[in-house]
Amino acid sequence: MTTTLHSGALPRANSLALAAFAGAVTVAGFAPFYLFALPVATLAVLIVLWRRAAGRRAAALIGFSFGLG
């Protein structure tokens, strides 16, 4: 069974998991690791996920998931 993506949107569970992972990885950009480019990249991922969200509620859940990560 294959899953088709409509209009470039990710399925909700995948986008929430990706947002949580990106939020968790963002922390490595600060002390003691100082990977300074990482927060910029993860925020870019968050913006892409927001742009692909189906609506306001989906975008809010993606942002919440990023914050929890």
C-alpha positions in Angstrom: 0.0 0.0 0.0 1.4 3.3 -1.0 0.7 6.8 0.4 0.1 9.6 -2.0 0.9 13.2 -1.0 -1.6 15.8 -2.2 -0.4 19.3 -3.1 3.0 18.7 -1.5 1.6 18.4 2.0 3.1 16.0 4.5 0.8 13.7 6.5 0.0 15.2 9.8 1.8 12.6 12.0 5.0 12.9 9.9 5.0 16.7 10.1 4.5 16.7 13.8 7.3 14.2 14.4 9.6 16.1 12.1 8.8 19.4 13.9 9.4 17.8 17.3 12.7 16.4 16.1 13.8 19.7 14.6 12.9 21.4 17.9 15.0 18.9 19.9 17.9 19.3 17.5 17.8 23.1 17.8 19.1 22.9 21.3 22.5 21.7 20.0 23.1 25.1 18.5 23.7 26.6 21.9 26.1 25.9 24.7 28.0 23.6 25.2 27.9 22.4 21.6 27.8 25.8 19.7 26.7 24.4 16.4 25.7 28.0 15.4 24.2 27.1 12.0 21.8 24.5 13.4 19.1 26.8 14.8 18.9 28.6 11.4 18.5 25.3 9.6 15.9 23.9 12.0 13.9 27.2 11.8 13.9 26.8 8.1 12.5 23.4 8.5 9.8 24.8 10.7 8.9 27.5 8.2 8.6 24.9 5.4 6.3 22.8 7.6 4.2 25.8 8.4 3.9 26.6 4.7 2.7 23.1 3.9 0.2 23.0 6.8 -3.4 22.4 5.8 -4.7 25.3 7.9 -4.2 27.5 10.9 -4.9 24.7 13.4 -2.4 22.4 11.8 0.3 25.1 11.7 -0.4 25.8 15.4 0.1 22.1 16.2 3.3 22.0 14.2 4.6 25.0 16.1 3.6 23.5 19.4 5.3 20.2 18.5 8.5 22.1 17.6 8.4 23.8 21.0 7.9 20.6 22.8 10.9 19.0 21.0 
